[in-house]
Amino acid sequence: MQPDLIEVVRQALLTGLVVLTPALLVGFAVATCVGLVQAATGIHEPLVGLVPRFVAMAVVLLVTLPWMLERLVDLMRTTITLP
């Protein structure tokens, strides 16, 4: 029983990491670009940095939502069918 539980937890952690990676990478890229623009222009308004990052991450989440759900459903199916 113990090795099965360890394998399920490992799969869950890896699946969570893989599912969240696209949104996190886009958020990081947009934040870096906006930070460079803010540093170059001298505009240091917090909303200027937050709004583009949230919009980009929301778009990525909407685009990758079917793939994310497929991965999570596969994980749940393998978890439920364990002996």
Secondary structure, 3 states (H helix, E strand, C coil): CHHHHHHHHHHHHHHHHHHHHHHHHHHHHHHHHHHHHHHHHCCCCHHHHHHHHHHHHHHHHHHHHHHHHHHHHHHHHHHHCCC
